[in-house]
Amino acid sequence: MMKNRKLWLTVGGVVALLAIGFYFVANGKNDKVTYRIDKVDRGDIVVSISATGTLNADTTVQVGSQVSGRIARIYVDFNSVVKRGQLLAQLDPTFLNAALNQSKAGVARARATLNQSERDYNRTKDLFAKILVSQADMDAAVTNLESAKAGLEQSEASLEGADVNLRYATITSPISGVVISRAVDVGQTVAASLSAPTLFTIANDLKKMQVQASVDEADIGNVKVSQKVSFRVDSYPEERFEGVVTQVRLAPVITQNVVNYTVIISVSNPDLKLMPGMTATVSIEVDKREDVLRAPIQAIRFTPPDAAKENTARGTEGDRSKMMSERTDSSKGERSWTGRERSSPDSARGERMKKWRERAASDLPQGERHPKDTPKVTARAKVWMMKDGKPTAISIVRGLMNTQYVEVVDGELNEGAEVIIGTIGGQTTTGSTAQNNPFQPRMPGGGGGGGGRRGF
């Protein structure tokens, strides 16, 4: 019985090994590759910068108190619409009235002192004219008179200050707008010792708001005044709002060694949907091309498996040949560079290049356009197309590109042309998806040359 069991176990192990071997042999011979393709079309290409910011009123004023005291009355509340000069709150004026009365008494005392000094001065002057008093007595009378005059002026200044403090006990609105914050209640005591405490916050006009966006230093060089902006808020996730960049502040904001800059974006809020303090997800449009020939971005990132291997081998051999050529030429006193010369474009391509340059130059602000500002087209790329059942490389001149599309400025590509964007099966390479060992764990997500195309 034990011998039969061992025999069956041995036979089962052999069968399992043969099955695994057959799988690997069958899959090793299956090098068939299915190419994923997409079409070249015409449309818009938009390059944008993403950032986050906070919504605020265009003009916000914090109303405080310049004097200390107890809040006796409050005449407005949150969301109250106020006019300039309207009464907002009233401080208890008891101590301020007492200080005013004290200053008035001081003025009366100083005036009495001045009158006495004037009488003494006149009497001493008459006696000095008759040589009945000394020069020292005359000088003392003059000094007492001048001191009395100064004392009266000081008392009058104190009286004026006490009167101003009493007027400050009445809090009025400096602008017309809406009260968006109230920080005090009746009976609360405010102390204005070092700084004026904030009692109310008033927004001038909530129909005109601004977004203070924080832009990374790597992107701030592309942000300019008058650029269009679109943003969304969590309160209205399906609605997109528009704005315009009005200011790029020079002061850096450094947080944990990360440098950001504040960009001010003006926003119209006619429906009053947007409220101060909302978080906005901002997209700043830095460049745009309309109705241009465009290809999927995966097309210029794709390389067939065989071509990748061939390029690697060719590159190694080419580097050696180039090194030997340079050494040989340097011994002759000259250095030559070999390479394929660029063929001159035909009339159709030349016309396309001319239009692209004109369109790129027209994007500059009026008054700043100059022939030297026209971008030079030097970036070349390679895409692959199926010809005679095999992938064939096509060289193009690319223009603007984003995460989805690349602009085709020049090359043998027309609208409707089919380009390869990835593979299914075969060897693993850039932009392809290969069959893997079924016994090996797989990473989450999928390979390939990208998913479906999304438009702007």
C-alpha positions in Angstrom: 0.0 0.0 0.0 2.8 2.4 0.9 4.6 1.5 -2.4 1.5 2.4 -4.4 1.1 5.7 -2.6 4.8 6.6 -3.3 4.3 5.6 -6.9 1.3 7.9 -7.3 3.1 10.8 -5.6 6.1 10.4 -7.9 3.9 10.2 -11.0 1.9 13.3 -9.9 5.1 15.3 -9.3 6.4 14.4 -12.8 3.1 15.5 -14.4 3.2 18.8 -12.5 6.7 19.5 -13.6 5.8 18.7 -17.2 2.8 21.0 -17.1 4.9 23.9 -15.7 7.6 23.3 -18.4 5.0 23.1 -21.1 3.5 26.5 -19.9 6.9 28.3 -20.0 7.8 26.7 -23.4 4.5 27.7 -24.9 4.6 31.2 -23.5 8.3 31.6 -24.5 7.4 31.0 -28.1 4.4 33.3 -28.0 6.0 36.6 -28.9 3.0 37.9 -30.8 2.5 41.6 -30.0 -0.8 43.4 -30.4 -0.3 47.2 -30.9 -2.7 49.7 -29.4 -3.3 52.6 -31.7 -4.9 56.0 -31.6 -5.7 58.7 -34.2 -4.1 62.1 -34.8 -6.8 64.8 -34.8 -7.2 68.5 -34.6 -8.2 70.4 -31.4 -7.0 72.6 -28.6 -4.0 72.1 -26.4 -3.9 73.9 -23.0 -1.0 74.0 -20.6 -2.0 75.0 -17.1 -0.6 75.3 -13.6 -2.5 73.9 -10.6 -2.6 75.5 -7.2 -4.8 76.0 -4.2 -5.9 79.3 -2.6 -8.4 81.0 -0.4 -11.3 83.2 -1.4 -11.5 86.7 0.2 -13.4 89.9 -0.3 -11.7 92.3 -2.6 -11.5 94.9 0.2 -11.7 93.9 3.8 -11.5 96.3 6.8 -11.0 95.4 10.4 -12.8 97.9 12.6 -11.2 98.3 16.1 -11.3 100.5 19.1 -8.7 103.1 20.0 -9.9 103.5 23.6 -10.5 101.0 26.3 -13.9 100.5 27.9 -16.9 98.3 28.2 -19.2 97.6 25.3 -22.5 99.3 26.2 -24.5 98.7 22.9 -24.1 96.9 19.6 -26.2 98.0 16.7 -25.2 95.5 14.0 -24.7 91.7 13.7 -23.3 89.2 11.2 -24.2 89.8 7.6 -25.6 93.3 8.4 -25.4 95.7 5.4 -23.9 99.0 6.6 -23.2 102.4 5.1 -20.1 104.5 5.7 -20.4 106.4 9.0 -23.2 104.2 10.3 -23.1 103.5 14.1 -21.8 100.0 14.9 -21.3 100.0 18.7 -21.0 102.3 21.7 -18.5 102.0 24.5 -19.5 103.0 28.1 -18.5 106.7 28.2 -18.5 107.1 32.0 -14.8 107.2 32.6 -14.2 109.1 29.3 -16.6 111.8 30.5 -14.8 112.0 33.8 -11.5 112.4 32.0 -13.0 115.2 29.8 -14.3 117.1 32.9 -11.0 116.8 34.5 -9.3 118.2 31.5 -11.7 121.1 31.5 -10.9 121.9 35.1 -7.2 121.8 34.2 -7.8 124.4 31.5 -9.6 126.7 33.9 -6.8 126.4 36.5 -4.2 127.1 33.8 -6.1 130.1 32.6 -6.3 131.5 36.2 -2.6 131.1 36.6 -2.0 132.9 33.3 -4.1 135.8 34.4 -2.2 136.1 37.7 1.1 136.0 35.8 0.0 138.8 33.5 -0.9 141.0 36.5 2.4 140.4 38.1 4.3 141.1 35.0 2.5 144.4 34.4 3.1 145.5 38.0 6.8 144.6 37.9 7.1 146.3 34.5 5.9 149.6 35.9 8.1 149.4 39.0 11.1 148.5 36.8 10.5 151.6 34.7 10.7 153.7 37.9 13.9 151.8 38.9 12.1 150.5 42.0 12.8 146.8 41.3 15.9 144.9 40.1 16.5 143.3 36.7 16.2 139.9 38.4 12.7 140.7 39.5 11.8 141.7 36.0 13.2 138.5 34.5 11.3 136.4 37.0 8.1 138.1 36.0 8.7 137.4 32.3 9.5 133.8 33.0 6.4 133.2 35.1 4.2 134.7 32.3 5.7 132.5 29.7 5.3 129.4 31.9 1.7 130.2 32.5 1.0 130.5 28.8 2.7 127.1 28.1 0.7 125.6 30.9 -2.6 126.8 29.4 -1.7 125.4 26.0 -0.8 122.0 27.6 -4.2 121.9 29.4 -6.1 122.8 26.3 -4.2 119.9 24.4 -5.2 117.5 27.2 -8.8 118.7 26.9 -8.8 118.1 23.1 -7.4 114.6 23.6 -10.1 113.7 26.2 -12.7 115.0 23.8 -11.3 112.9 21.0 -11.3 109.8 23.2 -14.9 110.4 24.0 -15.8 110.6 20.3 -13.9 107.3 19.8 -16.2 105.6 22.2 -18.8 105.7 19.4 -17.7 103.1 16.8 -18.8 103.8 13.2 -18.2 102.1 9.9 -15.3 103.4 7.8 -16.7 101.9 4.6 -19.9 100.7 3.1 -20.3 96.9 2.9 -21.3 93.8 4.8 -20.3 92.8 8.3 -18.7 89.3 7.9 -17.4 89.1 11.5 -18.3 90.3 15.0 -15.8 89.6 17.7 -17.5 91.3 20.8 -20.7 91.2 22.7 -22.5 93.6 25.0 -20.8 93.9 28.4 -17.4 92.8 27.1 -14.5 95.0 28.1 -11.9 95.9 25.4 -8.4 97.0 26.2 -6.6 99.2 23.7 -3.3 99.3 25.5 -0.8 98.3 22.8 -2.9 97.6 19.8 -6.5 98.3 18.8 -8.6 95.2 19.3 -10.7 94.1 16.4 -14.4 94.4 16.9 -15.9 93.9 13.4 -14.7 92.8 10.0 -16.4 94.5 7.1 -16.2 93.4 3.4 -16.6 96.2 0.9 -18.4 94.3 -1.8 -18.8 90.6 -1.9 -19.7 90.8 -5.6 -16.0 91.4 -6.3 -13.8 88.8 -4.7 -10.2 87.6 -5.0 -8.4 84.3 -4.7 -5.0 84.3 -3.0 -3.4 81.3 -4.6 -0.1 79.8 -3.4 2.1 78.8 -6.4 5.3 76.8 -6.2 8.5 78.5 -7.1 9.0 76.0 -10.0 5.9 77.3 -11.7 5.8 81.0 -10.7 8.0 82.0 -13.7 5.1 81.0 -16.1 2.5 83.1 -14.3 1.8 86.5 -15.7 -0.7 89.3 -15.1 -3.9 89.0 -17.2 -3.7 85.2 -17.6 -7.1 83.4 -17.5 -7.8 81.3 -14.5 -10.5 78.7 -13.8 -11.2 77.2 -10.3 -13.6 75.1 -8.4 -14.8 75.1 -4.8 -16.0 72.2 -2.7 -19.4 73.8 -2.2 -20.1 73.6 -6.0 -18.1 70.7 -7.3 -19.8 70.6 -10.7 -19.5 74.3 -11.4 -16.4 76.0 -12.7 -15.7 79.7 -12.0 -13.5 82.1 -14.0 -11.0 84.7 -13.0 -8.0 86.8 -14.1 -4.5 87.1 -12.6 -4.1 90.7 -11.4 -1.0 90.5 -9.2 2.1 88.3 -8.6 3.5 89.2 -5.3 7.2 89.2 -4.9 7.3 88.3 -1.2 8.1 84.6 -0.8 6.2 82.4 1.6 8.6 79.8 3.1 7.0 76.8 4.9 9.2 73.9 5.9 11.9 74.9 3.3 9.2 75.0 0.5 9.1 78.3 -1.3 5.7 79.6 -2.6 4.5 82.9 -4.0 1.1 84.4 -3.6 -0.8 85.1 -6.8 -3.9 87.4 -6.6 -6.8 86.4 -8.9 -9.8 88.7 -9.4 -13.1 87.0 -9.4 -16.6 88.2 -10.2 -19.3 87.0 -7.8 -22.6 88.4 -9.0 -24.7 85.6 -7.5 -22.9 85.7 -4.2 -22.3 82.0 -4.3 -18.7 82.4 -3.3 -18.0 83.2 0.3 -14.9 84.4 2.1 -12.7 81.6 3.4 -13.6 79.0 0.8 -10.8 76.9 -0.5 -10.3 77.1 -4.3 -8.6 74.6 -6.5 -7.1 76.8 -9.2 -5.9 76.1 -12.7 -3.9 79.0 -14.3 -3.8 78.8 -18.1 -0.2 79.6 -19.1 -0.3 78.7 -22.8 -2.9 77.5 -25.4 -3.1 76.4 -29.0 -6.4 76.3 -30.8 -7.4 74.1 -33.6 -3.9 72.5 -34.1 -2.8 69.1 -35.3 -2.2 67.0 -32.2 -1.2 63.5 -31.3 -1.6 61.5 -28.1 1.2 62.1 -25.7 1.8 58.3 -25.4 2.8 58.2 -29.1 6.1 60.0 -28.5 6.8 58.0 -25.4 6.3 54.6 -27.1 9.2 52.5 -28.4 8.7 48.9 -29.9 10.5 46.1 -28.0 12.7 45.2 -30.9 13.6 48.8 -31.6 14.5 49.4 -28.0 17.0 46.5 -28.0 18.4 47.5 -31.4 18.8 51.2 -30.3 20.7 50.0 -27.2 23.1 47.9 -29.2 23.4 50.5 -31.9 24.0 53.2 -29.4 26.9 51.3 -27.7 28.5 50.6 -31.1 27.9 54.1 -32.2 29.6 55.6 -29.2 32.7 53.4 -29.9 32.8 54.4 -33.6 32.4 58.1 -32.7 35.2 58.0 -30.2 37.5 56.3 -32.7 36.5 58.9 -35.4 37.2 61.8 -33.1 40.6 60.4 -32.1 41.5 59.9 -35.8 40.4 63.4 -36.8 42.1 65.1 -33.9 45.4 63.6 -35.1 45.0 65.4 -38.4 44.4 68.7 -36.7 40.6 68.8 -37.3 37.5 67.3 -35.7 34.5 66.2 -37.7 31.0 65.3 -36.7 28.9 62.9 -38.7 25.2 62.7 -38.8 22.2 62.6 -40.9 21.5 66.0 -42.5 18.0 67.4 -42.1 16.1 67.5 -45.3 14.5 70.7 -46.3 10.7 70.7 -45.9 8.5 70.8 -48.8 6.1 73.8 -49.5 3.2 72.3 -47.4 5.4 71.7 -44.4 7.0 75.1 -44.8 3.7 76.7 -44.8 2.6 74.8 -41.7 5.9 75.9 -39.9 5.3 79.5 -40.9 1.7 79.5 -39.6 2.9 78.0 -36.3 5.5 80.6 -35.8 3.0 83.4 -36.5 0.5 81.9 -34.1 3.1 81.5 -31.4 4.3 85.1 -31.9 0.7 86.4 -31.8 0.4 85.0 -28.2 2.7 87.7 -27.0 1.2 90.8 -25.5 0.6 93.7 -27.8 3.6 96.0 -28.0 6.0 93.1 -27.1 6.0 91.3 -30.3 9.3 91.1 -32.1 10.7 88.7 -34.7 13.3 87.6 -32.1 10.5 86.6 -29.7 9.2 84.0 -32.2 9.9 80.6 -30.6 12.5 78.5 -32.5 11.3 75.0 -33.4 14.1 72.7 -32.4 12.4 69.9 -30.5 12.1 66.8 -32.5 10.3 63.6 -31.6 9.6 60.1 -33.0 6.3 58.3 -33.4 5.5 54.9 -34.7 3.0 53.8 -37.3 2.0 50.4 -38.7 3.3 50.0 -42.3 3.3 46.6 -44.0 2.4 45.0 -40.7 5.5 46.4 -38.9 6.0 49.4 -36.7 7.7 52.2 -38.7 9.3 55.3 -37.1 8.1 58.7 -38.2 10.1 61.8 -37.3 8.1 64.9 -36.3 8.7 68.4 -35.0 6.7 68.9 -31.8 5.4 72.1 -30.4 3.3 72.7 -27.3 2.4 69.6 -25.2 0.7 68.8 -22.0 -0.2 65.6 -20.2 -2.6 64.4 -22.9 -1.5 65.8 -26.3 1.5 67.0 -28.2 1.3 69.5 -31.0 2.5 68.2 -34.4 4.2 71.2 -36.1 6.0 69.4 -38.9 6.3 65.8 -40.1 4.6 63.1 -42.2 1.5 63.0 -40.1 -2.0 64.2 -41.2 -5.3 64.3 -39.5 -6.7 60.9 -39.0 -3.3 59.1 -39.1 -3.1 56.2 -36.8 -0.1 56.1 -34.4 0.9 53.4 -31.9 0.5 54.3 -28.2 1.2 50.9 -26.6 1.2 47.1 -26.8 -0.6 44.2 -25.4 1.5 41.0 -25.0 5.1 40.4 -26.1 8.1 41.8 -24.3 7.9 44.5 -21.7 9.1 47.9 -23.0 8.2 51.5 -22.9 4.5 52.0 -23.4 3.7 48.3 -23.6 2.1 45.6 -21.4 3.7 42.2 -21.4 2.5 38.7 -20.2 4.1 37.9 -16.9 4.9 34.8 -14.9 1.6 33.6 -13.3 3.5 32.5 -10.2 5.0 36.0 -9.7 3.1 38.6 -7.7 1.8 41.5 -9.8 2.0 45.2 -9.0 -1.3 47.0 -8.7 -2.5 49.0 -11.7 -1.9 48.3 -15.3 1.0 48.9 -17.7 0.6 50.0 -21.3 0.9 53.3 -23.0 -1.8 55.0 -21.1 -5.6 54.9 -20.9 -8.2 56.6 -22.9 -7.8 60.2 -24.2 -9.3 63.1 -22.5 -9.9 66.4 -24.1 -9.9 69.9 -22.8 
